[in-house]
Every structure is written in C-alpha cells, then in structure tokens.
Amino acid sequence: MRLLSRHGKSLAVVAICSAGMAVVIGGCSPPARLDPVPSPIAGDIPFLNIEGARFIGDNDVALKEELRRALTLSRRHGTTRAAPPSFLAISGGGVEGAFGAGLLVGWSEHGDRPQFSIVTGTSAGALVAPFVFLGREFDWALEKMYTSVTEEEIATKRFIVAALGTDALMDSTPLLRTITKYLDARILQRIAEEYRRGRLLLISTANLDVGKLVIWNIGAIAASDNPQQLEIVQKIILASTAVPGVFPPVMIDIMVGKAKHEEMHVDGGTISQVFLYPSVLELNKIMATRKNSVVAEAYIIRNGRVTLPPGKIERQLPAIAQRAIATMLTSNGVGDLYRIYATTQRDHIGYNLAYIEEEFREFADGPFDRVYMTKLFDYGRSRGRQGYAWQHNPPDFSH
C-alpha cells in the first residue's frame, strides 16, 4: 500500500528518519518475538495442516497442482466452458485504491463485468479483493471503504517517543476492526463455496524473515474445518496492508514439530505491487488448450499513476527522500506490469491494463484524504460505467 502524497510529509520518510533517531538515542527496544522458522525449511512447513493454504517464494509445484485442481472443478461446474476464464489482479496504492474500487463498481453498472476465475490482491487490493471475488452484490462494500471510512477507522498515530520503542509509527488496530466489520463469517462462507466450485482468491504478503512473497489461498482456508479460519483470514489481509515502518508487522504463529515459531509478515507490495501468477507456472501448458489459442483474459488494475508529476524538489532531506521513494515505488510498480505482460504473452493470455491517467489532475493531501478518495472513486466509476478502454500493452511499450 503506497502512502506517498504530493503534499505534506511522506509517512515512509518519517519512518526512515525515526529509525535513524532510534539508533541515535538508544534505550528503546522493540517487542520481543519468538524465533522465526529456520530458513531452509520455511517454504515446506504446512500452515495449520490446511492443504494448499499458501505458496511461498519459488515453490511452484504446489501452486501448479492447486491451479489444476481449480480448473478441473471449474470445468465440472461449467464456469469455463462458454468463454476463456477471466483473471483479475488488483495492486496496492493506499488512498489510490479508490480508483480500482470505483472502476470495478462502474464496470458492474456497465453490465459486462465477468465472474473472475482468479482474483489476486496486494495491500490496498487485498482489502477489496474478497468483495470483488464474490461479485457485484458486494459493490456497496467497495464504495463504503473508499468514500465513508474515516482516518480513525484506519490507524491511530503513536507519539514519536513511543513509536521509536516499538515496531511502527501507527497502531493498525482500528484497521483490523474495520476489516472484521466488513469481512465476517457470512462473507467467508461465500468465499468457501466459490472455492469449492474452482475459483481462487489469492492474497499476498511478504515474509520478512526469509524475504519472500507468500501467496495465501483464502478459499482453501475458508473451506477448512479450522475453528480460527475467520480470524486467520482477517489477519492475512491486515498483514497484506502492513506498510513497513508505518503499520506494525503481523506475527503469524507456525508450529515446527512441537516448537512454536513466529513469522513476520508485512505489505505484499514490499516485494511485488501487483501479481497475477508466478511466471514459472506456464499456465498455457496447465490449461492444455489448442496451440496459440487464447487461454484466458487477464485484467490488471494499477491503483496509481505510471509517471510522477514534475515538480521543484527542495534541497532538504525530507523532500529529497520523499521524492526518491516515490520514484522508486513508481518505477518498481511499472516493472511489475512489464513482468506480467511478458508472462501473459508467452502463455497466450489477453492483457488488459487500467491505471490513473494524466487527465485526473487531483492529488492527495495526506495519506488518509477522504475528499481525494471520493473524487478518485467517482473518476474510476465514471470510466468503468462508460466502458473502460483497457490498455493492451504496458506503459510506453512499443513493438
């Protein structure tokens, strides 16, 4: 989730400065934690004995089998017979997640938003992905999240001295309460039902202990008999939005034999701001379609711009650091779009991209600017309602 804005200080920069201050003043220590899972076996430990609950790093074998299982079920239920299946990837973006939410609501109103076979969400995208996955009847949740939720329902600022002695500048307990308010047992049951029909809802986090992306199979967890399934899913979504330094990391318990360990999970955008599926999967081979035929249509929503607006940067540390971080995040995000494009071209998957274009000239005045979010939601909704003109190449791509 990106929390940089055109005006005011970046929370990311403040986090960096605070970390430096902590080194200088000393005397403060972060909360104690259990040992992480030993790195050599971190990708092999089953999560709460739930088969297919998650896929870590380059462990493509398990994910490949899960995709085969899902495709077999979807064919049996008739969801992929009439037309190639549709995939949706929703990026992070902080307040700019309002763009994707509005676009999806407008797409529903236009009348041709498909039922996606796979929905993936990262950071801000993880907040809305469960409701997008379930279809237009839950569009009300997308609208409320980005036009009605207040700053007090997202985070509580900590005093700087207290923040230096802990793990983040803000307390995300309010955000967890908001997540639990919207994602309840009824929603989880619906996700489980769709999972049994062969549809996948995938949410990403970053495991800081091993430095790898973790893809969580929300449907598998929802369909399990684990009594804590709802709490687990809510915790995963909170972890996916946990911007390092700004929001606390989410600690996830793992048992290795009889020993209890902890994993530290943060915003999935730390590694990849948007993901479709790992390139090593070669989805066209898994789906075994005719040579050069269209395997599926992929829709990628980037909740952000693809270039930074020009501006005069003052020769001051906060301004320079803020601009440098913003430049890095924008560049990395565009790189993700190119990687997805290369994978879809190889696998004969249609590439459809949406992002905030230069015609939208508003900018956020802080990380929780609700006025800005409402305007951006309305912009995305208007574009979707008119029939969005999807881009079929990454930005500035030429053959």
Helices and strands as residue ranges (DSSP letters): H 11-25, G 39-41, E 54-56, H 60-76, E 86-90, G 94-96, H 97-110, E 118-122, H 124-134, G 136-138, H 139-147, G 151-153, E 156-157, H 160-164, E 170-171, H 173-182, H 185-196, E 200-207, E 212-217, H 218-222, H 229-240, E 250-256, E 259-267, G 268-270, G 279-281, H 283-287, E 296-301, H 317-346, E 349-354, H 370-386
